[in-house]
């Protein structure tokens, strides 16, 4: 698996018109992330404007308590706790506040983790407010990466430059949260957590038939059904298991 963030290598979800067919053939790496909503910013070159949310259901297992009685040591079953979007946003707020990158130790109601693309800076992870306005860039803590190999199936219309009507891609995907290298200002405290969650990702791209003006809608669904990973929380080892999915809609033009 490629350890570098997908932000460095993926093309934007809205395909650049000049390279429409060549960039959409199998082998192109697209966005697939865990615990995020990602916002595709509309620009003159992108022809797209949509916000796409990810649902997550994961849990962390940490060692149970140990008790010794008359020479017999008993270790309790692992303790389970939730790791979901709400929890990750809470950790990010504390960490970014600890770094003095954000003005409060919590985000406003309706905040969402997002992967954002723009022509000037490329991909970045950000927290957006309920109106999709940026609150803080969190790319120093959150990253993602995918395998270099992809296995594609389905149909693609080479003449029209659209899926006919869909194609599916299998690859490995990994999401990472790591606050161990951030610089904390005095009298503030970071969460102290580093973990990854990854697995086999299934991505499906489905296009509607272009109208007479070349306009069409592309639906994108990504799912990791049985993700696993590990990490450390404040010195305590943990194992993570769970699933996540992304649903996106793009309004495009040939």
Protein Blocks (a to p, Z undefined) as FASTA:
>chain_A
ZZbdfklmpccfbacfklmmmmmgghiacdddehiacdddddfklopacddddddddddd
dddddddeehiacddddddddddfklmmmmmmmmmmmnopafbfbdcehiacdddddfkl
opadddddfkopafbdcklmgccdddfbdcdeddddfknopacfbccddddddddddfkl
bccdehiacehiadddddddddddddddddfkopacdddddddfbgcddddeehiacddd
ddddddddddddZZ
